[in-house]
Amino acid sequence: MESAYTKAFPEVMKGKKILYVHGFGSSGQSGTVERLRGLLPGATVTDPDLPVHPAEAMALLRDICSTETPDLVVGTSMGGMFAEMLYGRDRILVNPAFRMADDILKNNMLGKVTFLNPRRDGMKEFMMTKQLMEEYREATEQCFAGPAADDRERVWGLFGLEDPVVHTCDLFAAHYPNAVRFHGEHRMNDSILLHSVLPVIQWIDDRQRGRQRNIVYISLERTMERDGKPASSVAKAVRFLLEWYDVYFVAALPPGDDGYAARAARWIFETVGVPSFRHIVLTNRKDLLYGDYLIDATADGGAALFTGTRIEFGSDTFKTWEEVIEYFGQLGGQ
């Protein structure tokens, strides 16, 4: 597994501010904050310790947003619930706990709670009482109360398919369009941050800067897959390309197979994950694609007439994905 500690993206969010909102029983000194700083060394990450009482926590976060004006808010679990209510700015909510009171009861969290990480105020534990639990219930009832139409596209909800604690994807999707599943559990780790959260941060950074990246299309059939399985090194190549290009995945629509589109989309998600969200094109006319590069193993379906540069995967020049990586590495995003 590639670690966020050994991989950095200094140009992503460079010169910008990120507000990180931690989860229940945690603090601003969590390992996630250090991962964010290591991954995005060009950004400034603000990491407050939240008060135990939710009303006080929201007041603190709104004050920070007013004074610090962060360019992006990233909240995890309980922090995702709070971040949803910081309207008017870009937000990423990772496994947001929109049903905090229910989660407290379900996970037997009443009683003494020991903080998972050190806090600046020196607190090491607190008591989760029924009264405090009801304060969290009141706080979650205020979620989804204020998003304007132009705010909805600025909020991303990321939901782990193997999360045993929080299950709020459908609730989020009823209010916001960017509900994205990823392979992972509740807690953030290097893989989730690098392969699921970072692509969304990069999309947000590109939009904020008005940056238009060159487009690379990758065909599914006989290019990404071999005998129904991912071609060797395809995931590595896709991750490399994502650093420099706007990458889309192309699948054909064979006649008489109505279920193929769903299977292809599922296969691409299983292979690529979050970067496939809204980046899948289903077409039998690749000559109509607008973009800069098409990586394809055949000239079929209009690929031979693609108006950009066609990379003939499997040819003498591009026999493997390593050769594709070398080629695009020399281009450096051009």
DADAQUI-V274135 format. One record per pair of residues at least 6 apart in sequence whose C-alpha atoms are under 6 Angstrom apart, sorted by the first residue. I is the first residue (numbers start at 0). J is the second residue. If there is no record, write none. Layout:
i->{I:I}
j->{J:J}
This chain:
i->{2:3:3:4:7:8:8:9:9:9:12:12:13:13:14:14:15:16:16:16:16:16:17:17:17:17:17:18:18:18:18:19:19:19:19:20:20:21:21:22:22:22:22:23:24:24:25:25:25:26:26:26:27:27:27:29:49:50:71:71:72:73:73:74:74:75:75:75:76:76:76:77:77:79:79:80:80:80:89:89:90:91:91:92:93:94:94:96:97:100:100:100:109:110:110:111:111:112:112:112:113:113:114:114:151:155:156:157:157:158:159:159:159:159:159:160:160:160:161:161:162:162:172:195:212:212:213:214:214:214:214:214:215:215:215:216:216:216:216:217:217:217:217:218:218:218:219:219:221:222:222:223:223:224:236:243:247:247:248:249:249:249:250:251:251:251:268:283:284:284:285:285:285:286:286:286:286:291:292:292:292:293:293:294:295:295:296:296:317}
j->{189:38:189:37:38:38:39:39:40:41:42:204:41:42:41:42:42:42:43:44:69:70:44:69:70:71:72:44:45:69:72:46:72:73:74:74:78:75:78:75:76:77:78:77:114:115:114:115:116:48:116:118:46:47:48:116:56:56:89:90:90:90:91:82:92:92:93:95:94:95:96:95:96:92:95:95:96:97:153:154:154:154:155:156:157:157:158:165:139:132:135:136:127:126:127:125:126:124:125:126:123:124:123:124:175:177:178:179:180:180:180:181:182:183:184:181:182:183:183:184:184:185:178:273:244:245:244:244:245:246:290:291:246:292:293:246:247:248:293:248:249:293:294:248:249:295:249:250:296:295:296:229:230:230:324:332:278:279:279:279:280:281:281:281:282:283:275:300:300:301:300:301:302:301:302:304:305:307:307:308:309:309:310:310:311:312:311:312:323}
